[in-house]
Amino acid sequence: MPTTTRRVVIAVFPDVDLLDVTGPAEVFALANRETGGRAGYQVRLAGPSRGEVTTSAGVRILADLAFAEVTGVLDTLLVPGAVDLHPDGPVARIDPGVVEWVRAAAPQARRVASVCVGAHVLAAAGLLDGRTATTHWSTAAQLAAEHPSVTVDPDPIFIRSGRVWTGAGISACMDLTLALVAEDLGEEVALAVARQLVMYLKRQGGQSQFSVPLSRPAASRRDIDELRMYVAEHLDADLSAAALAARMCLSERHFARVFRQETGTSPASYVEAARVEAARRLLESTDQPLDRVAEGCGFGSVETLHRALRKQLGTTPAAYRRRFRTTTA
């Protein structure tokens, strides 16, 4: 079977995140190796000029091409990111020269992907208008504020919207690139690459960037934060809205209003998300039968566990365990 050359160009520029560049390059290289060269990925780094680029880690890499030298049809244009550190936290760096080149190069590519805060560059180039996108959770608010035409979802580790893919924080670049490989060559090749990377199993895009407690900012009320910790530590207890309201010495109606105001969600939704997260950890790391997983996480029955995973993750407990299990029996 003749090999199809898939030209992949990764943008590089001063202070680019190192893993955003080397992670995808390694995945593509391993795909070539696992298929005996059939994958045909040809990865090149392109920068403002040829030659040395210093990354955010202080490690220097070499751009094979200047932006102006990138011509012809591309299979994949991959755009990493860079941040500037401010007192209030990291701010995605938007280099006008990089943005202009990405805007011009994107029509040449079959697909375009960003890694981490590289989504800000795609947005500035107009490539995310009307699309749903993700980025590193720490700059998601910045992306949403600066680009109201983009629907920002800070939770998934990657999102596909047509030919445009966006990936979450740093190490998620591996998951996104594995998904690109799976699109090109099938799940079997992608899983073979994941095994070589000792990732064991690749994560699907719907997996969250962070846990339920981390995904919600600290509440302004200490008693709500203490209640959240109680929920995390007593998942098999009665965590109904009535029981939690009684624990807070509030009426159920007033408690529900306060909880939503502080957390952005209802008590029932928060509890279900916490229980699903605990079930995920057990499915990934233990061989406990499903009835014990359901009981330990407070679902009460395997049927309820099934419904919750279907609702939140779009899969069944058994299918989730097969894909994401990290230990052997």
N, C-alpha and C positions, 0 to 999 in steps of 0.2 A: 504494500500500500504506500503510495507516495506521501511524503511528509509535507504538511501544510505549514508554511512559515507564519508564525504569529508574532508580529512586531509589537513589542511592549516598550513604551517609553515612560520612564519615571522622572518626574521633574525634581531637580535638586537646586538648592539655593542656600545662602549663608544661614546657619543655625537651624536647618531642617532637622527634624527628629530622626535620629539615626535608624532606629528600628523600623520606622515608617518606610524607609528605603530598602534596608537589607532584608527585612522580613518577607515582603512580597517577592523580592528577587530570589530568595532561597526557595520559596515555595515553587515558583516557576521552574527553577533549576532542577529541583527534585522531581517535578512532573516530567521533565525531559528524561531524566534518568530512569524513572519507573516505567516509562513507555518505550525505552530503547531509542529515544530521540524522536518518536512519532509525534509527541506533543508539539514540537517545533517552536517553542517559545524562544524568541530572540530579544533579550532584555538589554536596553541601552539607557544610560543616564544622560539627561539633557539639562544644561544649566544656562545662566545668562551668558557664560562664555565657557569654552573648553577648559579642562584642567581642574585644579584643586578647589574643593569646597570644604569648609570647616562646618561640621555638624554641631548640634546642640550639646553633644557629648564630648566635644573637643576632638573627636576622631575625624581625620580628613579622608574624604573620598574624592574620586576623579570623575568629572563629567566627560562622557565620551564625545558628546556633541554640544555645540552651542544651540540655543533655541532656534536661531535663524537657519541652522543646518538641518532641522527636522523637516523633511519633505515627504511627500507621497502618502499612501494610505497606511494607517496604523490599525492594529487590532485593538490595543488597549492603551489608553492614556491614563496614567496613574499619578495623582497629585497628593503628595504628603503635605504636612503643615509645619508651622513654627509658631512659637508663642513668645511674647514679651511678658516679663514678670512685673506686676504692679503691686502696690501695697494691698489692694483688694483682691488679688488673685491673678491668675494667668489671663492674658488677653491675646486672642489670635492675631497674628501679624498678617497684614494684607499688603503685599508688595505690588504696586501698580504694574511694574514690568512683568512680573510673573502672571498676574491676572490677564493682562493684555495678550500674552503669548498663549495662555490656556484658552482664552476666548477664540483666538485665531486657529489653534491646533485642533480643538474639539471636533469641528466638522469633518476632519480627516479620519477620525477614529470610529471604529465600530461601536465601542463602548468607552465610557469615561468613568473613572472611580476616584474617590478621594479617601484618604486615610486620616483619621483623627481630625485635627483642626484644618486639614486641607479642604474640608467642606466649605469653609469661609471663602476660600479662593474660588471654588466653583460657584458659590452664590454671588460673589462680586462680579464674576464673569457672566452672570445671567443664566447659568446652566441649571439652576435649581428652581427657577420661577415656576410656580404652580405645582411643584412636586413636594413630596414628603421626604425628609432627609434626617440623618442623625449626625452627631459629631461627639467629641469628648464631652462628658456631662458638665465639666467645669466651664465650658464656653458656650453651652447650648443657649443660655439666656441672651448672650451677646448676639448669636446668630439670629435668634428670633427677633430681637429688637432692631437689628440693622437690616433685616430682610423680611418684612412682613408678608411678602408674597410666597415665602417658603413655609411649609408646615413642618416645624421642628419637633421631632420625637426623640428625646434624649435617652430613652430606655433601651432600644434594641442595640445589638452589637454591630449589625449592618442592615441597610435597607436598600432594596432595589426598586427603582422607579423608571420603568422602560429601559433605556440603554444606559442610564446613569445610576451608579452605585455609590453609596456613602457608608463609611465605616466609622466605628466608635474609637475609643481611646487606645492608642498605641498597640498593645498586644493583639487587639482585635483585627489588626491588619492581616494576621495569619488566617483568621477565620474568613475574612472577606475574600482573600486571595484563594483559599481553598474552595470557596463557593464559585469563584470565577473558573477555576479548574474543573469543578464538577459540571458547570454549564457547558464547558467545551468538550470534556472527555468522559463525563459520567462519574457517578458516585464512587464506583470501585477504585478508580484512579485517585480521586481525591482522598479517600480513606487510606489508600496505600501511602500517599504522601504524608498524611497525618501521622501514620504509624512511624514513618522514618523520622518525623520531627518529635517523636515521643509525646505527641499531643493525644495519642491513643485514638480518640474520636473527635472529629471536628464539631464545633458548636453551630447550631442553626441560628439564623439571623434573629429569630424571635426571642432568643435568650437575653435576659436583662444584663445591662452593664454592671449593676450593683444590686445588693440585697435590699429587702424591704426597709429595714431601719435606715440604711444609707440613702435610700431613694427619697426619703422625706426629710426636709430640713428640721432642725430642732424647733420644738414648739416654744411659743413665748410663755406658755404656762408650764411650770415645772410638774404639776400634777398630771398633765397629759403625757409628758415625756416618761414619767414614772409608770403610767398606765401602759404605755407602749412596751416598756421593758417587761412589765408583768405579763402582757400578752405573749411576748417572745419566749418567756420562761414557763408558761403554763398553757401550752397549746391544747392539751387534752382536758382542760377545765371547761366549765360553762362560760363561754365568752360571748354570750348573746348580748344585744344592746341593753336589755333589761338588767342583766347581771353586772355589766360594766358600769351602767349608770348607778346602780346601787352601791357599787364599790366606790364611786366618786361622790356619793351622797347627793346626787342630782336627779331631777326628774328625767325620764327617758327622753322626752322631747328636747329639753334644754341640753342634756348631754350630747345628743346627736348633733345639735346645732353647733355646740362648742367644739366637738371633735372634728367636724367637717371644716370649721373655720381654721382650726390649728393644723390640720393634716392634709386638707384638700380632698378628702374622701370620706365615705361613710364608715362607721364602725364595722359593719358586716363585711364590706369590701376589704378593709384593712386586715381583719382577722383572716379572711379567706386567703389573701395574698401571703400573709405570714405562714399560714398552714401549708400552702402550696410550696413555698420556698423550703420549709422544713422537709416536706415530702421529697422534693427534688434532691436535697442533700442525702437523704436516706437511700433513694433509688440509685444515686450516683456512687455511693460509697459502701453500701451494705448489700447483703443478699436476703434481707428480711422479707418474708412473704408479704403480699400486699395487704392482708388483713391486719398484720401488725403495724405496717407503715400507716395505714388509715387510722388505726386506734391511737398510735403514739402521737400523731399529728392533730388529733381532735376531729377527724372527719366522721368517725363513728362506724362507717361502713365502706366497703370497697366501691360500691356504687356511687357514693358521695365523692370519694376520691377521684373516680373516673370523671364525673361531671365537672369537678373543679379543674382538673388538668386539661380537659377538653376545652373548657371555657377560657382559661388563661394561657395555655401553651399550645392548644390545637393538636394535642396528641394524647395517647393513652399512657398509663403508668408503665406498662410492659414495653411499649415502643420507646418511651423516654429512657428506660433503663438500658435497653439494648444499645441505644445510640450514645449515651453519655456516661455509662458506668466506668468508674476509674479504678476499680479493684477487681481481682479475680476471686473466684469462689475459694 
